[in-house]
Amino acid sequence: MRLRLPRRRPAPVPAFTLADLVPGTRWLACHTTTCAHNATRHTPHGTGYQCTTCGTTKGDQS
């Protein structure tokens, strides 16, 4: 009987690297149907934070 091992797959490409993060980036719940209400990266934008996925702005910077 031969034992079949699973084939190796290449590692997935990361969505971003730590070098891509903008200082002040926060992971906030987006609450839009586009982002499926998940926590996504929000970067400082004006007086709030802008979602990097859908572009909506929310909150005030402290």
PyMOL commands that set and color helices and strands:
alter all, ss='L'
color gray80, all
select helices_A, chain A and resi 18-20
alter helices_A, ss='H'
color red, helices_A
select strands_A, chain A and resi 26-29+39-45+48-51+57-58
alter strands_A, ss='S'
color yellow, strands_A
deselect
rebuild
show_as cartoon
